[in-house]
């Protein structure tokens, strides 16, 4: 599945490793450092969740299936909040 930022969504990295993702219509969502890494991995991998999960699993030296499960749940929350959307 390919997931991209919804129209008008911006992300700002914060000094403490978190990220602030916001839109004028929906307000602000703060990502933990793990969520921030997921946001960046998703963007770097052109929205392809499987590639993003694989790259993070490699970087974190952990099980790819666990990262994919966590990323799916995280992406679903951001999609429900209107911050991410499935790409056409």
N, CA, C and O atoms as a Tinker XYZ file with bonds, in Angstrom:
   352  protein
     1  N      0.836000   -1.173000    0.000000    73     2
     2  CA     0.000000    0.000000    0.000000    64     1     3
     3  C      0.888000    1.246000    0.000000    63     2     4     5
     4  O      1.912000    1.294000    0.682000    81     3
     5  N      0.488000    2.227000   -0.758000    73     3     6
     6  CA     1.223000    3.490000   -0.815000    64     5     7
     7  C      0.400000    4.550000   -0.096000    63     6     8     9
     8  O     -0.775000    4.755000   -0.402000    81     7
     9  N      1.031000    5.222000    0.863000    73     7    10
    10  CA     0.364000    6.214000    1.702000    64     9    11
    11  C      1.142000    7.520000    1.613000    63    10    12    13
    12  O      2.369000    7.528000    1.708000    81    11
    13  N      0.425000    8.617000    1.431000    73    11    14
    14  CA     1.061000    9.929000    1.316000    64    13    15
    15  C      0.402000   10.906000    2.280000    63    14    16    17
    16  O     -0.683000   10.652000    2.803000    81    15
    17  N      1.072000   12.016000    2.501000    73    15    18
    18  CA     0.494000   13.067000    3.338000    64    17    19
    19  C     -0.748000   13.624000    2.647000    63    18    20    21
    20  O     -0.776000   13.797000    1.429000    81    19
    21  N     -1.765000   13.898000    3.445000    73    19    22
    22  CA    -2.978000   14.512000    2.904000    64    21    23
    23  C     -2.656000   15.932000    2.444000    63    22    24    25
    24  O     -1.651000   16.514000    2.852000    81    23
    25  N     -3.507000   16.474000    1.602000    73    23    26
    26  CA    -3.298000   17.821000    1.083000    64    25    27
    27  C     -3.186000   18.824000    2.231000    63    26    28    29
    28  O     -3.994000   18.816000    3.160000    81    27
    29  N     -2.172000   19.687000    2.152000    73    27    30
    30  CA    -1.987000   20.736000    3.140000    64    29    31
    31  C     -1.305000   20.320000    4.428000    63    30    32    33
    32  O     -1.181000   21.133000    5.343000    81    31
    33  N     -0.860000   19.079000    4.525000    73    31    34
    34  CA    -0.206000   18.588000    5.745000    64    33    35
    35  C      1.283000   18.898000    5.691000    63    34    36    37
    36  O      1.942000   18.663000    4.678000    81    35
    37  N      1.800000   19.424000    6.783000    73    35    38
    38  CA     3.229000   19.705000    6.895000    64    37    39
    39  C      3.789000   18.997000    8.118000    63    38    40    41
    40  O      3.067000   18.728000    9.077000    81    39
    41  N      5.059000   18.702000    8.076000    73    39    42
    42  CA     5.737000   18.079000    9.202000    64    41    43
    43  C      6.951000   18.902000    9.591000    63    42    44    45
    44  O      7.698000   19.381000    8.737000    81    43
    45  N      7.134000   19.057000   10.886000    73    43    46
    46  CA     8.265000   19.814000   11.412000    64    45    47
    47  C      8.969000   18.975000   12.457000    63    46    48    49
    48  O      8.340000   18.520000   13.413000    81    47
    49  N     10.262000   18.762000   12.291000    73    47    50
    50  CA    11.053000   18.036000   13.281000    64    49    51
    51  C     11.307000   18.944000   14.479000    63    50    52    53
    52  O     11.619000   20.125000   14.324000    81    51
    53  N     11.168000   18.380000   15.668000    73    51    54
    54  CA    11.412000   19.118000   16.904000    64    53    55
    55  C     12.756000   18.694000   17.497000    63    54    56    57
    56  O     13.259000   17.612000   17.197000    81    55
    57  N     13.318000   19.532000   18.319000    73    55    58
    58  CA    14.650000   19.293000   18.882000    64    57    59
    59  C     14.716000   18.032000   19.741000    63    58    60    61
    60  O     15.788000   17.445000   19.893000    81    59
    61  N     13.589000   17.612000   20.300000    73    59    62
    62  CA    13.598000   16.452000   21.192000    64    61    63
    63  C     13.394000   15.121000   20.455000    63    62    64    65
    64  O     13.186000   14.089000   21.093000    81    63
    65  N     13.452000   15.137000   19.110000    73    63    66
    66  CA    13.312000   13.908000   18.334000    64    65    67
    67  C     11.892000   13.603000   17.919000    63    66    68    69
    68  O     11.647000   12.657000   17.171000    81    67
    69  N     10.948000   14.406000   18.405000    73    67    70
    70  CA     9.556000   14.217000   17.987000    64    69    71
    71  C      9.296000   15.048000   16.747000    63    70    72    73
    72  O     10.144000   15.827000   16.312000    81    71
    73  N      8.121000   14.872000   16.189000    73    71    74
    74  CA     7.732000   15.617000   15.005000    64    73    75
    75  C      6.330000   16.156000   15.216000    63    74    76    77
    76  O      5.469000   15.494000   15.796000    81    75
    77  N      6.123000   17.363000   14.736000    73    75    78
    78  CA     4.797000   17.972000   14.766000    64    77    79
    79  C      4.257000   17.913000   13.340000    63    78    80    81
    80  O      4.846000   18.472000   12.415000    81    79
    81  N      3.130000   17.227000   13.180000    73    79    82
    82  CA     2.476000   17.115000   11.884000    64    81    83
    83  C      1.181000   17.896000   12.002000    63    82    84    85
    84  O      0.408000   17.690000   12.937000    81    83
    85  N      0.942000   18.796000   11.051000    73    83    86
    86  CA    -0.248000   19.629000   11.201000    64    85    87
    87  C     -0.878000   19.988000    9.867000    63    86    88    89
    88  O     -0.272000   19.900000    8.799000    81    87
    89  N     -2.126000   20.396000    9.997000    73    87    90
    90  CA    -2.889000   20.933000    8.888000    64    89    91
    91  C     -3.801000   22.008000    9.454000    63    90    92    93
    92  O     -4.254000   21.908000   10.594000    81    91
    93  N     -4.064000   23.011000    8.676000    73    91    94
    94  CA    -4.909000   24.108000    9.140000    64    93    95
    95  C     -6.300000   23.612000    9.515000    63    94    96    97
    96  O     -6.912000   24.129000   10.449000    81    95
    97  N     -6.797000   22.620000    8.798000    73    95    98
    98  CA    -8.152000   22.127000    9.033000    64    97    99
    99  C     -8.265000   21.194000   10.228000    63    98   100   101
   100  O     -9.270000   21.221000   10.939000    81    99
   101  N     -7.260000   20.378000   10.456000    73    99   102
   102  CA    -7.360000   19.328000   11.481000    64   101   103
   103  C     -6.527000   19.595000   12.726000    63   102   104   105
   104  O     -6.625000   18.852000   13.702000    81   103
   105  N     -5.723000   20.624000   12.708000    73   103   106
   106  CA    -4.890000   20.903000   13.864000    64   105   107
   107  C     -3.572000   20.157000   13.813000    63   106   108   109
   108  O     -3.002000   19.933000   12.746000    81   107
   109  N     -3.101000   19.780000   14.988000    73   107   110
   110  CA    -1.742000   19.283000   15.137000    64   109   111
   111  C     -1.732000   17.897000   15.764000    63   110   112   113
   112  O     -2.561000   17.574000   16.615000    81   111
   113  N     -0.779000   17.089000   15.327000    73   111   114
   114  CA    -0.553000   15.757000   15.865000    64   113   115
   115  C      0.930000   15.661000   16.159000    63   114   116   117
   116  O      1.753000   15.913000   15.278000    81   115
   117  N      1.283000   15.304000   17.378000    73   115   118
   118  CA     2.705000   15.163000   17.718000    64   117   119
   119  C      3.083000   13.689000   17.711000    63   118   120   121
   120  O      2.451000   12.859000   18.366000    81   119
   121  N      4.121000   13.392000   16.959000    73   119   122
   122  CA     4.627000   12.020000   16.869000    64   121   123
   123  C      5.736000   11.829000   17.897000    63   122   124   125
   124  O      6.534000   12.733000   18.142000    81   123
   125  N      5.775000   10.653000   18.487000    73   123   126
   126  CA     6.899000   10.267000   19.341000    64   125   127
   127  C      8.139000   10.136000   18.451000    63   126   128   129
   128  O      8.028000   10.201000   17.227000    81   127
   129  N      9.313000    9.953000   19.052000    73   127   130
   130  CA    10.488000    9.710000   18.204000    64   129   131
   131  C     10.309000    8.504000   17.272000    63   130   132   133
   132  O     10.788000    8.526000   16.138000    81   131
   133  N      9.630000    7.464000   17.737000    73   131   134
   134  CA     9.378000    6.302000   16.875000    64   133   135
   135  C      8.424000    6.690000   15.742000    63   134   136   137
   136  O      8.665000    6.348000   14.584000    81   135
   137  N      7.345000    7.402000   16.071000    73   135   138
   138  CA     6.413000    7.868000   15.049000    64   137   139
   139  C      7.088000    8.801000   14.060000    63   138   140   141
   140  O      6.786000    8.776000   12.867000    81   139
   141  N      7.997000    9.618000   14.554000    73   139   142
   142  CA     8.745000   10.523000   13.682000    64   141   143
   143  C      9.607000    9.742000   12.704000    63   142   144   145
   144  O      9.683000   10.081000   11.523000    81   143
   145  N     10.258000    8.692000   13.202000    73   143   146
   146  CA    11.063000    7.846000   12.318000    64   145   147
   147  C     10.179000    7.175000   11.266000    63   146   148   149
   148  O     10.583000    7.020000   10.113000    81   147
   149  N      8.972000    6.780000   11.672000    73   147   150
   150  CA     8.043000    6.172000   10.720000    64   149   151
   151  C      7.618000    7.180000    9.656000    63   150   152   153
   152  O      7.535000    6.837000    8.477000    81   151
   153  N      7.348000    8.415000   10.063000    73   151   154
   154  CA     6.963000    9.476000    9.115000    64   153   155
   155  C      8.079000    9.683000    8.089000    63   154   156   157
   156  O      7.833000    9.713000    6.883000    81   155
   157  N      9.300000    9.822000    8.586000    73   155   158
   158  CA    10.443000   10.056000    7.694000    64   157   159
   159  C     10.658000    8.853000    6.775000    63   158   160   161
   160  O     10.873000    9.024000    5.575000    81   159
   161  N     10.601000    7.642000    7.326000    73   159   162
   162  CA    10.798000    6.444000    6.506000    64   161   163
   163  C      9.726000    6.342000    5.424000    63   162   164   165
   164  O     10.016000    5.957000    4.292000    81   163
   165  N      8.504000    6.683000    5.769000    73   163   166
   166  CA     7.424000    6.642000    4.785000    64   165   167
   167  C      7.681000    7.641000    3.671000    63   166   168   169
   168  O      7.485000    7.326000    2.497000    81   167
   169  N      8.120000    8.847000    4.028000    73   167   170
   170  CA     8.398000    9.876000    3.019000    64   169   171
   171  C      9.596000    9.496000    2.146000    63   170   172   173
   172  O      9.554000    9.661000    0.927000    81   171
   173  N     10.655000    8.990000    2.763000    73   171   174
   174  CA    11.864000    8.610000    2.026000    64   173   175
   175  C     11.578000    7.457000    1.063000    63   174   176   177
   176  O     12.189000    7.364000   -0.001000    81   175
   177  N     10.654000    6.590000    1.441000    73   175   178
   178  CA    10.312000    5.429000    0.612000    64   177   179
   179  C      9.088000    5.680000   -0.251000    63   178   180   181
   180  O      8.376000    4.745000   -0.616000    81   179
   181  N      8.844000    6.943000   -0.578000    73   179   182
   182  CA     7.796000    7.363000   -1.505000    64   181   183
   183  C      6.412000    6.843000   -1.141000    63   182   184   185
   184  O      5.585000    6.571000   -2.012000    81   183
   185  N      6.173000    6.709000    0.169000    73   183   186
   186  CA     4.854000    6.304000    0.631000    64   185   187
   187  C      4.611000    4.815000    0.678000    63   186   188   189
   188  O      3.521000    4.389000    1.062000    81   187
   189  N      5.583000    4.008000    0.301000    73   187   190
   190  CA     5.401000    2.556000    0.309000    64   189   191
   191  C      5.674000    2.019000    1.714000    63   190   192   193
   192  O      6.820000    1.945000    2.157000    81   191
   193  N      4.601000    1.650000    2.398000    73   191   194
   194  CA     4.678000    1.251000    3.785000    64   193   195
   195  C      5.576000    0.034000    3.985000    63   194   196   197
   196  O      6.343000   -0.004000    4.947000    81   195
   197  N      5.501000   -0.958000    3.107000    73   195   198
   198  CA     6.335000   -2.154000    3.253000    64   197   199
   199  C      7.820000   -1.817000    3.166000    63   198   200   201
   200  O      8.625000   -2.338000    3.938000    81   199
   201  N      8.184000   -0.941000    2.220000    73   199   202
   202  CA     9.593000   -0.535000    2.109000    64   201   203
   203  C     10.040000    0.258000    3.327000    63   202   204   205
   204  O     11.155000    0.079000    3.818000    81   203
   205  N      9.166000    1.134000    3.813000    73   203   206
   206  CA     9.489000    1.931000    4.998000    64   205   207
   207  C      9.694000    1.023000    6.209000    63   206   208   209
   208  O     10.648000    1.203000    6.966000    81   207
   209  N      8.809000    0.056000    6.391000    73   207   210
   210  CA     8.931000   -0.872000    7.514000    64   209   211
   211  C     10.216000   -1.692000    7.411000    63   210   212   213
   212  O     10.893000   -1.928000    8.411000    81   211
   213  N     10.539000   -2.116000    6.212000    73   211   214
   214  CA    11.761000   -2.889000    5.997000    64   213   215
   215  C     13.000000   -2.065000    6.327000    63   214   216   217
   216  O     13.930000   -2.558000    6.966000    81   215
   217  N     13.007000   -0.815000    5.891000    73   215   218
   218  CA    14.179000    0.033000    6.163000    64   217   219
   219  C     14.319000    0.306000    7.659000    63   218   220   221
   220  O     15.435000    0.335000    8.178000    81   219
   221  N     13.213000    0.506000    8.350000    73   219   222
   222  CA    13.293000    0.733000    9.794000    64   221   223
   223  C     13.712000   -0.542000   10.533000    63   222   224   225
   224  O     14.501000   -0.478000   11.476000    81   223
   225  N     13.197000   -1.675000   10.119000    73   223   226
   226  CA    13.592000   -2.936000   10.757000    64   225   227
   227  C     15.091000   -3.151000   10.615000    63   226   228   229
   228  O     15.749000   -3.592000   11.557000    81   227
   229  N     15.633000   -2.841000    9.441000    73   227   230
   230  CA    17.080000   -2.953000    9.236000    64   229   231
   231  C     17.829000   -1.990000   10.155000    63   230   232   233
   232  O     18.802000   -2.369000   10.807000    81   231
   233  N     17.366000   -0.745000   10.198000    73   231   234
   234  CA    18.041000    0.269000   11.021000    64   233   235
   235  C     17.971000   -0.070000   12.507000    63   234   236   237
   236  O     18.932000    0.141000   13.247000    81   235
   237  N     16.841000   -0.592000   12.927000    73   235   238
   238  CA    16.629000   -0.908000   14.343000    64   237   239
   239  C     17.056000   -2.328000   14.698000    63   238   240   241
   240  O     17.013000   -2.722000   15.863000    81   239
   241  N     17.465000   -3.089000   13.698000    73   239   242
   242  CA    17.881000   -4.481000   13.878000    64   241   243
   243  C     16.823000   -5.264000   14.655000    63   242   244   245
   244  O     17.101000   -5.871000   15.689000    81   243
   245  N     15.606000   -5.229000   14.122000    73   243   246
   246  CA    14.491000   -5.917000   14.763000    64   245   247
   247  C     13.635000   -6.612000   13.713000    63   246   248   249
   248  O     13.879000   -6.484000   12.513000    81   247
   249  N     12.653000   -7.332000   14.166000    73   247   250
   250  CA    11.786000   -8.117000   13.299000    64   249   251
   251  C     10.931000   -7.226000   12.404000    63   250   252   253
   252  O     10.207000   -6.355000   12.885000    81   251
   253  N     11.024000   -7.455000   11.108000    73   251   254
   254  CA    10.299000   -6.629000   10.131000    64   253   255
   255  C      8.778000   -6.746000   10.300000    63   254   256   257
   256  O      8.070000   -5.751000   10.146000    81   255
   257  N      8.274000   -7.919000   10.608000    73   255   258
   258  CA     6.829000   -8.095000   10.780000    64   257   259
   259  C      6.298000   -7.246000   11.934000    63   258   260   261
   260  O      5.204000   -6.691000   11.843000    81   259
   261  N      7.060000   -7.145000   13.008000    73   259   262
   262  CA     6.638000   -6.322000   14.151000    64   261   263
   263  C      6.619000   -4.835000   13.768000    63   262   264   265
   264  O      5.706000   -4.102000   14.147000    81   263
   265  N      7.625000   -4.406000   13.022000    73   263   266
   266  CA     7.667000   -3.006000   12.587000    64   265   267
   267  C      6.507000   -2.727000   11.639000    63   266   268   269
   268  O      5.868000   -1.678000   11.736000    81   267
   269  N      6.230000   -3.640000   10.735000    73   267   270
   270  CA     5.123000   -3.457000    9.788000    64   269   271
   271  C      3.790000   -3.367000   10.536000    63   270   272   273
   272  O      2.948000   -2.534000   10.197000    81   271
   273  N      3.594000   -4.203000   11.535000    73   271   274
   274  CA     2.364000   -4.170000   12.329000    64   273   275
   275  C      2.231000   -2.829000   13.042000    63   274   276   277
   276  O      1.158000   -2.225000   13.045000    81   275
   277  N      3.312000   -2.371000   13.639000    73   275   278
   278  CA     3.293000   -1.076000   14.334000    64   277   279
   279  C      3.047000    0.065000   13.351000    63   278   280   281
   280  O      2.286000    0.988000   13.643000    81   279
   281  N      3.688000    0.002000   12.194000    73   279   282
   282  CA     3.507000    1.056000   11.186000    64   281   283
   283  C      2.089000    1.073000   10.639000    63   282   284   285
   284  O      1.532000    2.144000   10.399000    81   283
   285  N      1.501000   -0.094000   10.440000    73   283   286
   286  CA     0.121000   -0.154000    9.967000    64   285   287
   287  C     -0.818000    0.519000   10.963000    63   286   288   289
   288  O     -1.688000    1.295000   10.569000    81   287
   289  N     -0.647000    0.227000   12.248000    73   287   290
   290  CA    -1.494000    0.834000   13.279000    64   289   291
   291  C     -1.276000    2.346000   13.323000    63   290   292   293
   292  O     -2.236000    3.109000   13.420000    81   291
   293  N     -0.024000    2.774000   13.254000    73   291   294
   294  CA     0.305000    4.203000   13.277000    64   293   295
   295  C     -0.291000    4.909000   12.068000    63   294   296   297
   296  O     -0.888000    5.977000   12.203000    81   295
   297  N     -0.132000    4.314000   10.877000    73   295   298
   298  CA    -0.656000    4.926000    9.654000    64   297   299
   299  C     -2.176000    5.009000    9.698000    63   298   300   301
   300  O     -2.765000    5.987000    9.238000    81   299
   301  N     -2.803000    3.986000   10.248000    73   299   302
   302  CA    -4.269000    3.987000   10.358000    64   301   303
   303  C     -4.750000    5.146000   11.243000    63   302   304   305
   304  O     -5.732000    5.813000   10.918000    81   303
   305  N     -4.054000    5.377000   12.357000    73   303   306
   306  CA    -4.417000    6.508000   13.234000    64   305   307
   307  C     -4.271000    7.834000   12.502000    63   306   308   309
   308  O     -5.135000    8.704000   12.615000    81   307
   309  N     -3.189000    7.994000   11.754000    73   307   310
   310  CA    -2.984000    9.249000   11.023000    64   309   311
   311  C     -3.954000    9.397000    9.862000    63   310   312   313
   312  O     -4.344000   10.514000    9.520000    81   311
   313  N     -4.343000    8.297000    9.257000    73   311   314
   314  CA    -5.349000    8.351000    8.206000    64   313   315
   315  C     -6.713000    8.746000    8.797000    63   314   316   317
   316  O     -7.434000    9.564000    8.226000    81   315
   317  N     -7.049000    8.153000    9.942000    73   315   318
   318  CA    -8.301000    8.505000   10.627000    64   317   319
   319  C     -8.331000    9.984000   11.007000    63   318   320   321
   320  O     -9.387000   10.616000   11.010000    81   319
   321  N     -7.157000   10.522000   11.328000    73   319   322
   322  CA    -7.047000   11.943000   11.702000    64   321   323
   323  C     -6.998000   12.862000   10.488000    63   322   324   325
   324  O     -7.004000   14.084000   10.638000    81   323
   325  N     -6.948000   12.284000    9.276000    73   323   326
   326  CA    -6.917000   13.082000    8.064000    64   325   327
   327  C     -5.534000   13.613000    7.709000    63   326   328   329
   328  O     -5.418000   14.528000    6.894000    81   327
   329  N     -4.484000   13.055000    8.304000    73   327   330
   330  CA    -3.128000   13.518000    8.044000    64   329   331
   331  C     -2.432000   12.723000    6.948000    63   330   332   333
   332  O     -1.548000   13.242000    6.267000    81   331
   333  N     -2.826000   11.473000    6.776000    73   331   334
   334  CA    -2.319000   10.629000    5.707000    64   333   335
   335  C     -3.499000   10.142000    4.875000    63   334   336   337
   336  O     -4.635000   10.105000    5.347000    81   335
   337  N     -3.211000    9.770000    3.625000    73   335   338
   338  CA    -4.243000    9.207000    2.753000    64   337   339
   339  C     -3.610000    8.175000    1.842000    63   338   340   341
   340  O     -2.412000    8.222000    1.565000    81   339
   341  N     -4.428000    7.242000    1.379000    73   339   342
   342  CA    -3.955000    6.265000    0.409000    64   341   343
   343  C     -3.723000    6.988000   -0.914000    63   342   344   345
   344  O     -4.543000    7.801000   -1.340000    81   343
   345  N     -2.615000    6.685000   -1.549000    73   343   346
   346  CA    -2.286000    7.317000   -2.836000    64   345   347
   347  C     -3.128000    6.683000   -3.928000    63   346   348   349
   348  O     -3.473000    5.502000   -3.876000    81   347
   349  N     -3.444000    7.498000   -4.911000    73   347   350
   350  CA    -4.232000    7.008000   -6.045000    64   349   351
   351  C     -3.385000    6.211000   -6.998000    63   350   352
   352  O     -3.887000    5.722000   -8.010000    81   351
